[in-house]
Amino acid sequence: PVDTGTGMMERRSIRIVVIGDSKCGKTSLITTLVSSTFPEQPPPVLQQVHIPPEETSDNVALCITDTSSAPKDRDHTLQEVSRAHVVILVYSVEDDDCNDPSKLFGQNGQLDLWIQDITKVFKG
């Protein structure tokens, strides 16, 4: 952080972590942002993406981390969440479970489980 002269600290870089269930579009979202094209065959997970400050309107560097939704990678994903300034939770509206709000938002629904994990990371 840098002092802005107003007593407030301004962040010069932002760590963004993108999480969500398998095949919901996390990697496609990031790839489209960076390349302005939608990938027909995206890789399973992208390497960390760095956007320099001169390429953003607020002159802030962005570090975007794609994550795996595989159960074996859950601990690593939550470690990335713990280092993030911003967490983006992605889900596909094309998923059949999205038509049933209880499967999506209800107790132990897809999003509820992610939110429980994120809450544990930040509250301990």
Buried (B, 14 or more C-beta within 10 A) or exposed (E): EEEEEEEEEEEEBBBBBBBBBEBBBBBBBBBBEBEEEEEEEBEEBBEEBEBEEEEEEEEBBBBBBBBBBEEEEBEEBBEBBEEBEEBBBBBBEEBEBBEEEEBBEEEEBBBBEBBEBBEEBEEE
